[in-house]
Amino acid sequence: MSYTATAHDPDGDDVTILVENKPAWVVEQPRNGDTSAIVLEIVRPQGPPESHEIKLRATDSRGAQAEFTLTIEVVVPPEAPQETPGENGVGAASNDSTEPPTEEPVPTEEPVPTEEPVPTQPSDASEPPPSEQPGE
């Protein structure tokens, strides 16, 4: 997280921002050499929750000053929910449905053959069956 502070002088004088009472977990970085702007990089410290006040003081080239107090509230982040590993060790599966799972047909790439009636030859009454043919 970062906080950017800038100061402007109504007379156009040069302004310098100083940071007072800065804890070690706040890093001060001037913006591109501009002393009238500063970036505070805030890295959450380990430990219990705390409140910390940082004072920013802007001073112009004639000695006029303005102060601003920045209060930082450090909180402990909530713990991520813990998952109980499932049978495969990845995570528990859940199904909010009360209906049993249904199996749906899986489409195949090839058509499934179906039984079709085998066409029969029409019988020709003019021809005798092979066992009754003459000459045999």
A tleap script that builds the chain and sets N, CA, C and O, in Angstrom:
source leaprc.protein.ff14SB
mol = sequence {
  NMET SER TYR THR ALA THR ALA HIE ASP PRO
  ASP GLY ASP ASP VAL THR ILE LEU VAL GLU
  ASN LYS PRO ALA TRP VAL VAL GLU GLN PRO
  ARG ASN GLY ASP THR SER ALA ILE VAL LEU
  GLU ILE VAL ARG PRO GLN GLY PRO PRO GLU
  SER HIE GLU ILE LYS LEU ARG ALA THR ASP
  SER ARG GLY ALA GLN ALA GLU PHE THR LEU
  THR ILE GLU VAL VAL VAL PRO PRO GLU ALA
  PRO GLN GLU THR PRO GLY GLU ASN GLY VAL
  GLY ALA ALA SER ASN ASP SER THR GLU PRO
  PRO THR GLU GLU PRO VAL PRO THR GLU GLU
  PRO VAL PRO THR GLU GLU PRO VAL PRO THR
  GLN PRO SER ASP ALA SER GLU PRO PRO PRO
  SER GLU GLN PRO GLY CGLU
}
set mol.1.N position { 0.851 -1.154 0.000 }
set mol.1.CA position { 0.000 0.000 0.000 }
set mol.1.C position { 0.902 1.223 0.000 }
set mol.1.O position { 1.992 1.201 0.571 }
set mol.2.N position { 0.452 2.267 -0.629 }
set mol.2.CA position { 1.244 3.496 -0.630 }
set mol.2.C position { 0.338 4.700 -0.404 }
set mol.2.O position { -0.867 4.660 -0.652 }
set mol.3.N position { 0.960 5.764 0.072 }
set mol.3.CA position { 0.262 7.023 0.306 }
set mol.3.C position { 1.119 8.117 -0.316 }
set mol.3.O position { 2.318 8.191 -0.048 }
set mol.4.N position { 0.520 8.962 -1.138 }
set mol.4.CA position { 1.244 10.050 -1.789 }
set mol.4.C position { 0.797 11.378 -1.191 }
set mol.4.O position { -0.397 11.663 -1.101 }
set mol.5.N position { 1.778 12.189 -0.781 }
set mol.5.CA position { 1.489 13.519 -0.235 }
set mol.5.C position { 2.164 14.558 -1.120 }
set mol.5.O position { 3.318 14.398 -1.518 }
set mol.6.N position { 1.433 15.620 -1.422 }
set mol.6.CA position { 1.993 16.731 -2.197 }
set mol.6.C position { 1.681 18.039 -1.473 }
set mol.6.O position { 0.681 18.145 -0.762 }
set mol.7.N position { 2.545 19.030 -1.662 }
set mol.7.CA position { 2.337 20.347 -1.048 }
set mol.7.C position { 2.583 21.417 -2.102 }
set mol.7.O position { 3.478 21.295 -2.939 }
set mol.8.N position { 1.771 22.465 -2.044 }
set mol.8.CA position { 1.907 23.592 -2.981 }
set mol.8.C position { 1.901 24.889 -2.171 }
set mol.8.O position { 1.136 25.034 -1.218 }
set mol.9.N position { 2.751 25.814 -2.558 }
set mol.9.CA position { 2.811 27.108 -1.887 }
set mol.9.C position { 2.049 28.129 -2.729 }
set mol.9.O position { 2.294 28.232 -3.931 }
set mol.10.N position { 1.120 28.892 -2.118 }
set mol.10.CA position { 0.345 29.860 -2.897 }
set mol.10.C position { 1.212 30.966 -3.517 }
set mol.10.O position { 0.823 31.559 -4.523 }
set mol.11.N position { 2.383 31.249 -2.925 }
set mol.11.CA position { 3.283 32.282 -3.469 }
set mol.11.C position { 4.223 31.719 -4.529 }
set mol.11.O position { 4.962 32.470 -5.166 }
set mol.12.N position { 4.198 30.406 -4.720 }
set mol.12.CA position { 5.082 29.785 -5.696 }
set mol.12.C position { 6.460 29.452 -5.155 }
set mol.12.O position { 7.350 29.076 -5.917 }
set mol.13.N position { 6.650 29.587 -3.820 }
set mol.13.CA position { 7.941 29.240 -3.217 }
set mol.13.C position { 8.157 27.728 -3.285 }
set mol.13.O position { 7.204 26.952 -3.365 }
set mol.14.N position { 9.430 27.329 -3.250 }
set mol.14.CA position { 9.754 25.906 -3.189 }
set mol.14.C position { 9.298 25.341 -1.851 }
set mol.14.O position { 9.392 26.010 -0.822 }
set mol.15.N position { 8.806 24.111 -1.871 }
set mol.15.CA position { 8.294 23.458 -0.666 }
set mol.15.C position { 9.028 22.132 -0.477 }
set mol.15.O position { 9.307 21.410 -1.434 }
set mol.16.N position { 9.333 21.835 0.786 }
set mol.16.CA position { 9.951 20.561 1.136 }
set mol.16.C position { 9.064 19.867 2.159 }
set mol.16.O position { 8.615 20.485 3.124 }
set mol.17.N position { 8.812 18.565 1.940 }
set mol.17.CA position { 8.013 17.779 2.888 }
set mol.17.C position { 8.961 16.909 3.701 }
set mol.17.O position { 9.812 16.210 3.151 }
set mol.18.N position { 8.799 16.964 5.021 }
set mol.18.CA position { 9.556 16.103 5.928 }
set mol.18.C position { 8.584 15.168 6.632 }
set mol.18.O position { 7.447 15.539 6.922 }
set mol.19.N position { 9.046 13.950 6.903 }
set mol.19.CA position { 8.223 12.952 7.584 }
set mol.19.C position { 8.790 12.764 8.983 }
set mol.19.O position { 9.986 12.520 9.148 }
set mol.20.N position { 7.925 12.879 9.994 }
set mol.20.CA position { 8.344 12.704 11.385 }
set mol.20.C position { 7.606 11.515 11.993 }
set mol.20.O position { 6.473 11.207 11.625 }
set mol.21.N position { 8.281 10.857 12.932 }
set mol.21.CA position { 7.680 9.744 13.679 }
set mol.21.C position { 7.295 8.582 12.765 }
set mol.21.O position { 6.231 7.983 12.916 }
set mol.22.N position { 8.173 8.278 11.821 }
set mol.22.CA position { 7.908 7.218 10.840 }
set mol.22.C position { 8.422 5.888 11.381 }
set mol.22.O position { 9.595 5.784 11.739 }
set mol.23.N position { 7.557 4.857 11.449 }
set mol.23.CA position { 8.030 3.542 11.883 }
set mol.23.C position { 8.878 2.882 10.789 }
set mol.23.O position { 8.862 3.316 9.637 }
set mol.24.N position { 9.607 1.844 11.156 }
set mol.24.CA position { 10.506 1.162 10.215 }
set mol.24.C position { 9.756 0.528 9.049 }
set mol.24.O position { 10.343 0.332 7.984 }
set mol.25.N position { 8.473 0.200 9.220 }
set mol.25.CA position { 7.723 -0.473 8.157 }
set mol.25.C position { 7.092 0.503 7.159 }
set mol.25.O position { 6.294 0.101 6.313 }
set mol.26.N position { 7.452 1.779 7.261 }
set mol.26.CA position { 7.042 2.793 6.280 }
set mol.26.C position { 8.316 3.311 5.611 }
set mol.26.O position { 9.221 3.809 6.279 }
set mol.27.N position { 8.373 3.187 4.286 }
set mol.27.CA position { 9.549 3.609 3.525 }
set mol.27.C position { 9.206 4.898 2.784 }
set mol.27.O position { 8.206 4.975 2.070 }
set mol.28.N position { 10.053 5.903 2.968 }
set mol.28.CA position { 9.856 7.227 2.370 }
set mol.28.C position { 10.589 7.299 1.035 }
set mol.28.O position { 11.778 6.993 0.952 }
set mol.29.N position { 9.864 7.707 -0.013 }
set mol.29.CA position { 10.460 7.807 -1.345 }
set mol.29.C position { 10.065 9.137 -1.984 }
set mol.29.O position { 8.885 9.352 -2.262 }
set mol.30.N position { 11.028 10.039 -2.223 }
set mol.30.CA position { 10.695 11.280 -2.937 }
set mol.30.C position { 10.247 10.952 -4.359 }
set mol.30.O position { 10.703 9.974 -4.951 }
set mol.31.N position { 9.371 11.759 -4.891 }
set mol.31.CA position { 8.864 11.539 -6.256 }
set mol.31.C position { 9.724 12.269 -7.262 }
set mol.31.O position { 9.662 13.492 -7.382 }
set mol.32.N position { 10.524 11.510 -7.979 }
set mol.32.CA position { 11.332 12.058 -9.081 }
set mol.32.C position { 12.139 13.291 -8.677 }
set mol.32.O position { 12.258 14.234 -9.459 }
set mol.33.N position { 12.692 13.294 -7.466 }
set mol.33.CA position { 13.496 14.428 -7.025 }
set mol.33.C position { 12.690 15.645 -6.622 }
set mol.33.O position { 13.276 16.665 -6.258 }
set mol.34.N position { 11.388 15.579 -6.674 }
set mol.34.CA position { 10.506 16.694 -6.314 }
set mol.34.C position { 10.317 16.679 -4.799 }
set mol.34.O position { 9.699 15.759 -4.264 }
set mol.35.N position { 10.841 17.687 -4.103 }
set mol.35.CA position { 10.725 17.720 -2.640 }
set mol.35.C position { 9.337 18.130 -2.160 }
set mol.35.O position { 9.044 18.035 -0.969 }
set mol.36.N position { 8.472 18.589 -3.081 }
set mol.36.CA position { 7.120 18.981 -2.678 }
set mol.36.C position { 6.141 17.810 -2.774 }
set mol.36.O position { 4.939 17.978 -2.565 }
set mol.37.N position { 6.661 16.634 -3.091 }
set mol.37.CA position { 5.818 15.435 -3.147 }
set mol.37.C position { 6.612 14.265 -2.570 }
set mol.37.O position { 7.827 14.173 -2.741 }
set mol.38.N position { 5.907 13.388 -1.894 }
set mol.38.CA position { 6.564 12.227 -1.301 }
set mol.38.C position { 5.610 11.036 -1.354 }
set mol.38.O position { 4.393 11.199 -1.256 }
set mol.39.N position { 6.168 9.850 -1.510 }
set mol.39.CA position { 5.383 8.617 -1.502 }
set mol.39.C position { 5.816 7.815 -0.287 }
set mol.39.O position { 7.008 7.589 -0.076 }
set mol.40.N position { 4.853 7.388 0.508 }
set mol.40.CA position { 5.130 6.523 1.650 }
set mol.40.C position { 4.673 5.118 1.284 }
set mol.40.O position { 3.480 4.880 1.093 }
set mol.41.N position { 5.616 4.191 1.186 }
set mol.41.CA position { 5.295 2.785 0.932 }
set mol.41.C position { 5.086 2.133 2.290 }
set mol.41.O position { 5.975 2.155 3.141 }
set mol.42.N position { 3.912 1.556 2.488 }
set mol.42.CA position { 3.559 0.980 3.782 }
set mol.42.C position { 3.510 -0.535 3.641 }
set mol.42.O position { 2.733 -1.074 2.854 }
set mol.43.N position { 4.353 -1.212 4.418 }
set mol.43.CA position { 4.393 -2.674 4.418 }
set mol.43.C position { 3.850 -3.122 5.763 }
set mol.43.O position { 4.389 -2.767 6.811 }
set mol.44.N position { 2.779 -3.902 5.728 }
set mol.44.CA position { 2.138 -4.316 6.970 }
set mol.44.C position { 3.113 -5.096 7.849 }
set mol.44.O position { 3.680 -6.101 7.420 }
set mol.45.N position { 3.304 -4.626 9.078 }
set mol.45.CA position { 4.210 -5.332 9.974 }
set mol.45.C position { 3.560 -6.589 10.547 }
set mol.45.O position { 2.336 -6.701 10.621 }
set mol.46.N position { 4.407 -7.524 10.947 }
set mol.46.CA position { 3.910 -8.699 11.656 }
set mol.46.C position { 3.640 -8.283 13.096 }
set mol.46.O position { 4.314 -7.403 13.632 }
set mol.47.N position { 2.677 -8.903 13.702 }
set mol.47.CA position { 2.417 -8.595 15.098 }
set mol.47.C position { 0.977 -8.215 15.333 }
set mol.47.O position { 0.128 -8.337 14.450 }
set mol.48.N position { 0.715 -7.750 16.543 }
set mol.48.CA position { -0.662 -7.429 16.924 }
set mol.48.C position { -1.137 -6.142 16.256 }
set mol.48.O position { -0.328 -5.370 15.742 }
set mol.49.N position { -2.449 -5.914 16.265 }
set mol.49.CA position { -2.995 -4.679 15.707 }
set mol.49.C position { -2.430 -3.467 16.460 }
set mol.49.O position { -2.142 -3.540 17.655 }
set mol.50.N position { -2.281 -2.374 15.750 }
set mol.50.CA position { -1.799 -1.145 16.380 }
set mol.50.C position { -2.234 0.058 15.556 }
set mol.50.O position { -2.628 -0.073 14.397 }
set mol.51.N position { -2.157 1.215 16.166 }
set mol.51.CA position { -2.441 2.474 15.495 }
set mol.51.C position { -1.164 3.303 15.564 }
set mol.51.O position { -0.518 3.375 16.609 }
set mol.52.N position { -0.806 3.928 14.446 }
set mol.52.CA position { 0.428 4.706 14.426 }
set mol.52.C position { 0.170 6.027 13.701 }
set mol.52.O position { -0.454 6.048 12.640 }
set mol.53.N position { 0.658 7.133 14.285 }
set mol.53.CA position { 0.509 8.454 13.675 }
set mol.53.C position { 1.838 8.905 13.084 }
set mol.53.O position { 2.877 8.858 13.742 }
set mol.54.N position { 1.784 9.338 11.839 }
set mol.54.CA position { 2.950 9.873 11.144 }
set mol.54.C position { 2.658 11.340 10.860 }
set mol.54.O position { 1.587 11.683 10.359 }
set mol.55.N position { 3.605 12.194 11.181 }
set mol.55.CA position { 3.410 13.628 10.949 }
set mol.55.C position { 4.165 14.030 9.688 }
set mol.55.O position { 5.346 13.722 9.529 }
set mol.56.N position { 3.464 14.723 8.798 }
set mol.56.CA position { 4.065 15.273 7.584 }
set mol.56.C position { 4.129 16.785 7.761 }
set mol.56.O position { 3.132 17.421 8.102 }
set mol.57.N position { 5.318 17.359 7.525 }
set mol.57.CA position { 5.491 18.797 7.684 }
set mol.57.C position { 6.014 19.373 6.377 }
set mol.57.O position { 7.073 18.978 5.890 }
set mol.58.N position { 5.256 20.317 5.811 }
set mol.58.CA position { 5.666 21.009 4.586 }
set mol.58.C position { 6.191 22.391 4.974 }
set mol.58.O position { 5.533 23.140 5.696 }
set mol.59.N position { 7.385 22.713 4.482 }
set mol.59.CA position { 8.012 24.000 4.794 }
set mol.59.C position { 8.406 24.669 3.486 }
set mol.59.O position { 9.032 24.045 2.629 }
set mol.60.N position { 8.036 25.956 3.330 }
set mol.60.CA position { 8.439 26.660 2.107 }
set mol.60.C position { 9.796 27.326 2.318 }
set mol.60.O position { 10.349 27.295 3.417 }
set mol.61.N position { 10.325 27.929 1.254 }
set mol.61.CA position { 11.673 28.512 1.304 }
set mol.61.C position { 11.765 29.730 2.220 }
set mol.61.O position { 12.874 30.167 2.528 }
set mol.62.N position { 10.649 30.290 2.665 }
set mol.62.CA position { 10.644 31.432 3.593 }
set mol.62.C position { 10.404 30.997 5.034 }
set mol.62.O position { 10.376 31.829 5.941 }
set mol.63.N position { 10.228 29.678 5.247 }
set mol.63.CA position { 10.060 29.173 6.613 }
set mol.63.C position { 8.623 28.933 7.032 }
set mol.63.O position { 8.389 28.448 8.139 }
set mol.64.N position { 7.647 29.256 6.188 }
set mol.64.CA position { 6.246 28.992 6.529 }
set mol.64.C position { 6.025 27.477 6.525 }
set mol.64.O position { 6.594 26.757 5.704 }
set mol.65.N position { 5.189 27.010 7.454 }
set mol.65.CA position { 4.988 25.567 7.597 }
set mol.65.C position { 3.511 25.200 7.642 }
set mol.65.O position { 2.651 25.998 8.014 }
set mol.66.N position { 3.259 23.968 7.252 }
set mol.66.CA position { 1.928 23.361 7.405 }
set mol.66.C position { 2.167 21.914 7.814 }
set mol.66.O position { 3.113 21.274 7.357 }
set mol.67.N position { 1.289 21.404 8.690 }
set mol.67.CA position { 1.435 20.028 9.172 }
set mol.67.C position { 0.191 19.218 8.855 }
set mol.67.O position { -0.919 19.740 8.750 }
set mol.68.N position { 0.421 17.936 8.709 }
set mol.68.CA position { -0.673 16.991 8.473 }
set mol.68.C position { -0.321 15.712 9.214 }
set mol.68.O position { 0.813 15.240 9.139 }
set mol.69.N position { -1.284 15.152 9.927 }
set mol.69.CA position { -1.051 13.897 10.638 }
set mol.69.C position { -1.790 12.783 9.920 }
set mol.69.O position { -2.993 12.865 9.675 }
set mol.70.N position { -1.053 11.756 9.594 }
set mol.70.CA position { -1.599 10.574 8.922 }
set mol.70.C position { -1.662 9.457 9.952 }
set mol.70.O position { -0.637 9.080 10.522 }
set mol.71.N position { -2.856 8.923 10.196 }
set mol.71.CA position { -3.009 7.824 11.144 }
set mol.71.C position { -3.159 6.524 10.373 }
set mol.71.O position { -4.012 6.400 9.494 }
set mol.72.N position { -2.323 5.563 10.713 }
set mol.72.CA position { -2.362 4.249 10.062 }
set mol.72.C position { -2.846 3.236 11.082 }
set mol.72.O position { -2.258 3.086 12.153 }
set mol.73.N position { -3.914 2.547 10.744 }
set mol.73.CA position { -4.451 1.480 11.591 }
set mol.73.C position { -3.966 0.148 11.036 }
set mol.73.O position { -4.315 -0.231 9.918 }
set mol.74.N position { -3.170 -0.553 11.812 }
set mol.74.CA position { -2.685 -1.871 11.407 }
set mol.74.C position { -3.625 -2.895 12.020 }
set mol.74.O position { -3.818 -2.926 13.235 }
set mol.75.N position { -4.204 -3.727 11.177 }
set mol.75.CA position { -5.133 -4.754 11.651 }
set mol.75.C position { -4.611 -6.126 11.244 }
set mol.75.O position { -3.814 -6.262 10.315 }
set mol.76.N position { -5.077 -7.122 11.956 }
set mol.76.CA position { -4.728 -8.497 11.611 }
set mol.76.C position { -5.705 -8.947 10.540 }
set mol.76.O position { -6.916 -8.877 10.748 }
set mol.77.N position { -5.208 -9.410 9.398 }
set mol.77.CA position { -6.131 -9.847 8.345 }
set mol.77.C position { -6.892 -11.088 8.784 }
set mol.77.O position { -6.377 -11.891 9.561 }
set mol.78.N position { -8.118 -11.250 8.290 }
set mol.78.CA position { -8.881 -12.448 8.646 }
set mol.78.C position { -8.196 -13.683 8.073 }
set mol.78.O position { -7.574 -13.641 7.011 }
set mol.79.N position { -8.330 -14.776 8.804 }
set mol.79.CA position { -7.737 -16.023 8.326 }
set mol.79.C position { -8.544 -16.562 7.162 }
set mol.79.O position { -9.771 -16.462 7.133 }
set mol.80.N position { -7.841 -17.129 6.218 }
set mol.80.CA position { -8.507 -17.757 5.071 }
set mol.80.C position { -9.207 -19.016 5.560 }
set mol.80.O position { -8.687 -19.705 6.438 }
set mol.81.N position { -10.379 -19.331 5.010 }
set mol.81.CA position { -11.072 -20.549 5.429 }
set mol.81.C position { -10.219 -21.770 5.102 }
set mol.81.O position { -9.606 -21.854 4.037 }
set mol.82.N position { -10.194 -22.700 6.026 }
set mol.82.CA position { -9.426 -23.927 5.838 }
set mol.82.C position { -10.314 -24.981 5.204 }
set mol.82.O position { -11.445 -25.197 5.639 }
set mol.83.N position { -9.797 -25.635 4.175 }
set mol.83.CA position { -10.546 -26.705 3.524 }
set mol.83.C position { -10.076 -28.040 4.065 }
set mol.83.O position { -8.890 -28.237 4.328 }
set mol.84.N position { -11.012 -28.944 4.227 }
set mol.84.CA position { -10.674 -30.295 4.630 }
set mol.84.C position { -10.358 -31.081 3.379 }
set mol.84.O position { -11.177 -31.120 2.461 }
set mol.85.N position { -9.181 -31.716 3.311 }
set mol.85.CA position { -8.852 -32.457 2.091 }
set mol.85.C position { -9.845 -33.578 1.835 }
set mol.85.O position { -10.295 -34.251 2.762 }
set mol.86.N position { -10.180 -33.768 0.576 }
set mol.86.CA position { -11.054 -34.865 0.175 }
set mol.86.C position { -10.240 -36.130 -0.013 }
set mol.86.O position { -9.080 -36.199 0.394 }
set mol.87.N position { -10.843 -37.117 -0.623 }
set mol.87.CA position { -10.169 -38.396 -0.813 }
set mol.87.C position { -8.924 -38.266 -1.673 }
set mol.87.O position { -7.963 -39.008 -1.476 }
set mol.88.N position { -8.921 -37.347 -2.615 }
set mol.88.CA position { -7.764 -37.198 -3.488 }
set mol.88.C position { -6.751 -36.210 -2.930 }
set mol.88.O position { -5.744 -35.940 -3.584 }
set mol.89.N position { -6.984 -35.662 -1.739 }
set mol.89.CA position { -6.045 -34.758 -1.108 }
set mol.89.C position { -6.124 -33.332 -1.614 }
set mol.89.O position { -5.385 -32.476 -1.128 }
set mol.90.N position { -6.993 -33.045 -2.574 }
set mol.90.CA position { -7.067 -31.710 -3.154 }
set mol.90.C position { -7.971 -30.811 -2.338 }
set mol.90.O position { -7.576 -29.694 -2.001 }
set mol.91.N position { -9.141 -31.250 -2.019 }
set mol.91.CA position { -10.079 -30.431 -1.273 }
set mol.91.C position { -11.409 -31.142 -1.197 }
set mol.91.O position { -11.696 -32.045 -1.982 }
set mol.92.N position { -12.197 -30.732 -0.263 }
set mol.92.CA position { -13.489 -31.370 -0.092 }
set mol.92.C position { -14.437 -30.924 -1.192 }
set mol.92.O position { -14.464 -29.757 -1.581 }
set mol.93.N position { -15.201 -31.866 -1.676 }
set mol.93.CA position { -16.214 -31.545 -2.679 }
set mol.93.C position { -17.520 -31.291 -1.955 }
set mol.93.O position { -17.809 -31.911 -0.931 }
set mol.94.N position { -18.290 -30.393 -2.483 }
set mol.94.CA position { -19.582 -30.146 -1.865 }
set mol.94.C position { -20.649 -30.167 -2.938 }
set mol.94.O position { -20.409 -29.814 -4.092 }
set mol.95.N position { -21.823 -30.585 -2.534 }
set mol.95.CA position { -22.964 -30.619 -3.426 }
set mol.95.C position { -24.142 -30.120 -2.615 }
set mol.95.O position { -24.627 -30.806 -1.715 }
set mol.96.N position { -24.596 -28.930 -2.936 }
set mol.96.CA position { -25.701 -28.345 -2.189 }
set mol.96.C position { -27.041 -28.929 -2.596 }
set mol.96.O position { -28.050 -28.675 -1.938 }
set mol.97.N position { -27.067 -29.698 -3.656 }
set mol.97.CA position { -28.314 -30.254 -4.148 }
set mol.97.C position { -28.736 -31.437 -3.295 }
set mol.97.O position { -27.901 -32.209 -2.825 }
set mol.98.N position { -30.044 -31.571 -3.101 }
set mol.98.CA position { -30.554 -32.737 -2.389 }
set mol.98.C position { -30.928 -33.841 -3.357 }
set mol.98.O position { -31.253 -34.951 -2.936 }
set mol.99.N position { -30.885 -33.551 -4.645 }
set mol.99.CA position { -31.194 -34.548 -5.666 }
set mol.99.C position { -29.974 -35.419 -5.908 }
set mol.99.O position { -28.847 -34.923 -5.890 }
set mol.100.N position { -30.184 -36.728 -6.138 }
set mol.100.CA position { -29.036 -37.570 -6.464 }
set mol.100.C position { -28.508 -37.202 -7.842 }
set mol.100.O position { -29.270 -36.758 -8.702 }
set mol.101.N position { -27.207 -37.384 -8.059 }
set mol.101.CA position { -26.670 -37.050 -9.379 }
set mol.101.C position { -27.258 -37.956 -10.444 }
set mol.101.O position { -27.506 -39.137 -10.201 }
set mol.102.N position { -27.477 -37.404 -11.612 }
set mol.102.CA position { -28.030 -38.193 -12.716 }
set mol.102.C position { -26.952 -38.405 -13.750 }
set mol.102.O position { -26.085 -37.556 -13.954 }
set mol.103.N position { -27.017 -39.559 -14.405 }
set mol.103.CA position { -26.070 -39.857 -15.466 }
set mol.103.C position { -26.723 -39.484 -16.778 }
set mol.103.O position { -27.814 -39.961 -17.090 }
set mol.104.N position { -26.075 -38.648 -17.535 }
set mol.104.CA position { -26.587 -38.265 -18.836 }
set mol.104.C position { -25.779 -38.992 -19.893 }
set mol.104.O position { -24.591 -39.245 -19.695 }
set mol.105.N position { -26.412 -39.335 -21.028 }
set mol.105.CA position { -25.657 -40.020 -22.069 }
set mol.105.C position { -24.536 -39.131 -22.592 }
set mol.105.O position { -24.702 -37.924 -22.762 }
set mol.106.N position { -23.413 -39.748 -22.838 }
set mol.106.CA position { -22.264 -39.029 -23.365 }
set mol.106.C position { -22.245 -39.228 -24.868 }
set mol.106.O position { -22.249 -40.369 -25.330 }
set mol.107.N position { -22.225 -38.158 -25.645 }
set mol.107.CA position { -22.224 -38.323 -27.102 }
set mol.107.C position { -20.916 -38.968 -27.555 }
set mol.107.O position { -19.847 -38.704 -27.005 }
set mol.108.N position { -21.031 -39.815 -28.568 }
set mol.108.CA position { -19.852 -40.467 -29.128 }
set mol.108.C position { -19.585 -39.886 -30.499 }
set mol.108.O position { -20.456 -39.270 -31.114 }
set mol.109.N position { -18.363 -40.094 -30.968 }
set mol.109.CA position { -18.015 -39.562 -32.278 }
set mol.109.C position { -18.589 -40.415 -33.399 }
set mol.109.O position { -18.927 -39.892 -34.460 }
set mol.110.N position { -18.704 -41.712 -33.181 }
set mol.110.CA position { -19.232 -42.598 -34.217 }
set mol.110.C position { -20.670 -42.941 -33.881 }
set mol.110.O position { -21.019 -43.098 -32.711 }
set mol.111.N position { -21.507 -43.056 -34.905 }
set mol.111.CA position { -22.897 -43.428 -34.618 }
set mol.111.C position { -22.961 -44.863 -34.096 }
set mol.111.O position { -22.199 -45.735 -34.513 }
set mol.112.N position { -23.865 -45.068 -33.201 }
set mol.112.CA position { -24.066 -46.409 -32.648 }
set mol.112.C position { -24.961 -47.184 -33.611 }
set mol.112.O position { -26.041 -46.710 -33.961 }
set mol.113.N position { -24.511 -48.414 -34.062 }
set mol.113.CA position { -25.351 -49.165 -35.011 }
set mol.113.C position { -26.641 -49.626 -34.349 }
set mol.113.O position { -26.667 -49.995 -33.174 }
set mol.114.N position { -27.686 -49.595 -35.121 }
set mol.114.CA position { -28.975 -50.091 -34.637 }
set mol.114.C position { -29.356 -51.300 -35.469 }
set mol.114.O position { -28.936 -51.423 -36.620 }
set mol.115.N position { -30.140 -52.183 -34.901 }
set mol.115.CA position { -30.574 -53.371 -35.647 }
set mol.115.C position { -31.710 -52.986 -36.571 }
set mol.115.O position { -32.724 -52.428 -36.152 }
set mol.116.N position { -31.513 -53.296 -37.823 }
set mol.116.CA position { -32.548 -53.034 -38.814 }
set mol.116.C position { -33.045 -54.380 -39.317 }
set mol.116.O position { -32.279 -55.343 -39.342 }
set mol.117.N position { -34.298 -54.471 -39.715 }
set mol.117.CA position { -34.787 -55.750 -40.248 }
set mol.117.C position { -34.033 -56.111 -41.524 }
set mol.117.O position { -33.772 -55.254 -42.368 }
set mol.118.N position { -33.688 -57.380 -41.652 }
set mol.118.CA position { -32.996 -57.865 -42.842 }
set mol.118.C position { -34.035 -58.073 -43.924 }
set mol.118.O position { -35.014 -58.787 -43.707 }
set mol.119.N position { -33.841 -57.460 -45.095 }
set mol.119.CA position { -34.851 -57.632 -46.154 }
set mol.119.C position { -34.845 -59.079 -46.643 }
set mol.119.O position { -33.791 -59.708 -46.748 }
set mol.120.N position { -36.007 -59.583 -46.930 }
set mol.120.CA position { -36.129 -60.959 -47.444 }
set mol.120.C position { -36.365 -60.907 -48.937 }
set mol.120.O position { -36.929 -59.948 -49.465 }
set mol.121.N position { -35.920 -61.966 -49.611 }
set mol.121.CA position { -36.126 -62.058 -51.055 }
set mol.121.C position { -37.571 -62.448 -51.311 }
set mol.121.O position { -38.097 -63.343 -50.652 }
set mol.122.N position { -38.205 -61.800 -52.242 }
set mol.122.CA position { -39.573 -62.251 -52.573 }
set mol.122.C position { -39.494 -63.638 -53.219 }
set mol.122.O position { -38.604 -63.906 -54.025 }
set mol.123.N position { -40.395 -64.477 -52.869 }
set mol.123.CA position { -40.380 -65.837 -53.446 }
set mol.123.C position { -41.014 -65.817 -54.822 }
set mol.123.O position { -42.014 -65.139 -55.058 }
set mol.124.N position { -40.417 -66.566 -55.715 }
set mol.124.CA position { -40.943 -66.663 -57.076 }
set mol.124.C position { -41.620 -68.022 -57.193 }
set mol.124.O position { -40.939 -69.048 -57.183 }
set mol.125.N position { -42.924 -68.052 -57.301 }
set mol.125.CA position { -43.694 -69.304 -57.323 }
set mol.125.C position { -43.473 -70.087 -58.601 }
set mol.125.O position { -43.789 -71.275 -58.667 }
set mol.126.N position { -42.924 -69.420 -59.634 }
set mol.126.CA position { -42.742 -70.144 -60.886 }
set mol.126.C position { -41.536 -71.070 -60.825 }
set mol.126.O position { -41.458 -72.025 -61.597 }
set mol.127.N position { -40.604 -70.812 -59.934 }
set mol.127.CA position { -39.450 -71.696 -59.834 }
set mol.127.C position { -39.677 -72.678 -58.708 }
set mol.127.O position { -40.098 -72.308 -57.612 }
set mol.128.N position { -39.393 -73.933 -58.996 }
set mol.128.CA position { -39.523 -74.914 -57.922 }
set mol.128.C position { -38.348 -74.799 -56.968 }
set mol.128.O position { -37.291 -74.302 -57.358 }
set mol.129.N position { -38.502 -75.239 -55.749 }
set mol.129.CA position { -37.383 -75.225 -54.815 }
set mol.129.C position { -36.229 -76.028 -55.395 }
set mol.129.O position { -36.467 -76.906 -56.225 }
set mol.130.N position { -34.999 -75.768 -54.998 }
set mol.130.CA position { -33.836 -76.416 -55.595 }
set mol.130.C position { -33.893 -77.933 -55.499 }
set mol.130.O position { -33.358 -78.609 -56.378 }
set mol.131.N position { -34.493 -78.476 -54.509 }
set mol.131.CA position { -34.531 -79.946 -54.403 }
set mol.131.C position { -35.496 -80.564 -55.400 }
set mol.131.O position { -35.436 -81.767 -55.654 }
set mol.132.N position { -36.377 -79.766 -55.961 }
set mol.132.CA position { -37.359 -80.312 -56.894 }
set mol.132.C position { -37.013 -79.996 -58.334 }
set mol.132.O position { -37.837 -80.241 -59.215 }
set mol.133.N position { -35.853 -79.473 -58.609 }
set mol.133.CA position { -35.513 -79.110 -59.976 }
set mol.133.C position { -35.261 -80.374 -60.788 }
set mol.133.O position { -34.684 -81.333 -60.276 }
set mol.134.N position { -35.696 -80.385 -62.081 }
set mol.134.CA position { -35.503 -81.574 -62.905 }
set mol.134.C position { -34.026 -81.836 -63.179 }
set mol.134.O position { -33.225 -80.903 -63.241 }
set mol.135.N position { -33.691 -83.035 -63.334 }
set mol.135.CA position { -32.349 -83.450 -63.666 }
set mol.135.C position { -31.498 -83.684 -62.444 }
set mol.135.O position { -30.286 -83.860 -62.565 }
set mol.136.N position { -32.044 -83.691 -61.373 }
set mol.136.CA position { -31.225 -83.940 -60.204 }
set mol.136.C position { -31.558 -85.242 -59.601 }
set mol.136.O position { -30.962 -85.626 -58.594 }
savepdb mol mol.pdb
quit
